[in-house]
Amino acid sequence: MTADDSYDRLDDDDYPAYTMGRAADMLGTTQGFLRALGEARLITPLRSEGGHRRYSRYQLRIAARARELVDRGTPIEAACRIIILEDQLEEAQRINAEYRRTASGQTAAL
């Protein structure tokens, strides 16, 4: 990998650029909170060659949403479930919109 390839990854939301300590600092939370999100399977950090957890910007956004819910008094397990359900709903709505576009295109062709 060249230096240019590394710089290109900085714009990649899924690139695991952040260590657990840095991620916790950025979110204003503890490393234990991030481990709990992993145990609840809300986010699954990638591992470095040395076995250390690494987080992407996308995962940090999810963790931030979980922290918002927990800060409002939602138990962490419930917060994780809410976020998973919100994600599933968003995906279902996207698929439904795609089907509607396809169906309206087929109707127009008739």
C-alpha positions as CSV (number, residue, x, y, z in Angstrom):
1,M,0.0,0.0,0.0
2,T,1.4,3.4,-0.9
3,A,1.0,6.6,1.1
4,D,-1.5,7.8,-1.5
5,D,-3.7,4.7,-0.8
6,S,-3.6,5.5,2.9
7,Y,-4.7,9.1,2.3
8,D,-7.6,7.9,0.1
9,R,-8.9,5.8,3.1
10,L,-9.2,8.9,5.3
11,D,-12.5,9.7,3.4
12,D,-13.8,6.1,3.8
13,D,-16.4,5.9,6.6
14,D,-15.8,2.2,7.0
15,Y,-12.0,2.4,7.4
16,P,-11.1,1.5,11.0
17,A,-8.9,4.5,11.7
18,Y,-9.5,5.0,15.4
19,T,-8.2,3.1,18.4
20,M,-10.5,2.3,21.3
21,G,-8.9,5.0,23.5
22,R,-9.2,7.6,20.8
23,A,-12.8,6.6,20.0
24,A,-13.7,6.8,23.7
25,D,-12.1,10.3,23.9
26,M,-13.9,11.5,20.8
27,L,-17.3,10.3,22.2
28,G,-16.7,11.5,25.7
29,T,-17.3,8.0,27.0
30,T,-15.3,5.1,28.5
31,Q,-13.7,2.2,26.8
32,G,-16.0,-0.1,28.8
33,F,-19.0,1.6,27.1
34,L,-17.5,0.7,23.7
35,R,-16.8,-2.9,24.8
36,A,-20.5,-3.1,26.0
37,L,-21.7,-2.0,22.5
38,G,-19.5,-4.7,21.0
39,E,-20.9,-7.3,23.5
40,A,-24.5,-6.2,22.5
41,R,-23.4,-6.6,18.9
42,L,-24.3,-3.1,18.0
43,I,-20.9,-2.5,16.5
44,T,-18.1,-5.0,15.8
45,P,-14.8,-3.2,15.7
46,L,-12.1,-4.6,13.5
47,R,-8.9,-5.8,15.1
48,S,-5.4,-4.6,14.4
49,E,-2.6,-7.2,13.8
50,G,-1.9,-6.9,17.5
51,G,-5.5,-7.6,18.4
52,H,-6.5,-4.1,19.4
53,R,-10.0,-2.8,18.6
54,R,-10.2,-0.3,15.8
55,Y,-13.3,1.8,15.0
56,S,-14.5,3.5,11.8
57,R,-16.3,6.8,11.6
58,Y,-19.5,5.0,10.8
59,Q,-19.2,2.9,14.0
60,L,-18.5,6.1,16.0
61,R,-21.7,7.7,14.7
62,I,-23.6,4.6,15.9
63,A,-21.9,4.6,19.2
64,A,-22.7,8.4,19.6
65,R,-26.4,7.6,19.0
66,A,-26.2,4.9,21.6
67,R,-24.6,7.3,24.0
68,E,-27.4,9.9,23.4
69,L,-30.0,7.3,24.3
70,V,-28.1,6.0,27.4
71,D,-27.6,9.6,28.6
72,R,-31.3,10.1,28.4
73,G,-31.8,7.1,30.7
74,T,-32.3,4.3,28.3
75,P,-30.6,1.0,29.4
76,I,-27.7,0.1,27.1
77,E,-29.3,-3.1,25.9
78,A,-32.5,-1.2,25.0
79,A,-30.5,1.6,23.3
80,C,-28.8,-1.0,21.1
81,R,-32.0,-2.7,20.2
82,I,-33.6,0.7,19.3
83,I,-30.7,1.6,17.0
84,I,-30.8,-1.8,15.3
85,L,-34.6,-1.5,14.7
86,E,-34.2,2.1,13.4
87,D,-31.5,0.8,11.0
88,Q,-33.8,-2.1,9.9
89,L,-36.7,0.3,9.4
90,E,-34.6,2.7,7.3
91,E,-33.4,-0.3,5.1
92,A,-37.0,-1.5,4.7
93,Q,-38.1,2.0,3.6
94,R,-35.3,2.2,1.1
95,I,-36.3,-1.2,-0.4
96,N,-39.9,-0.2,-0.5
97,A,-39.1,3.1,-2.3
98,E,-37.0,1.1,-4.8
99,Y,-39.9,-1.3,-5.4
100,R,-42.3,1.6,-5.9
101,R,-39.9,3.2,-8.5
102,T,-39.5,-0.1,-10.3
103,A,-43.3,-0.7,-10.3
104,S,-44.1,2.8,-11.5
105,G,-41.5,2.4,-14.3
106,Q,-43.1,-0.9,-15.4
107,T,-46.6,0.6,-15.3
108,A,-45.5,3.5,-17.4
109,A,-43.9,1.1,-20.0
110,L,-47.3,-0.6,-20.4
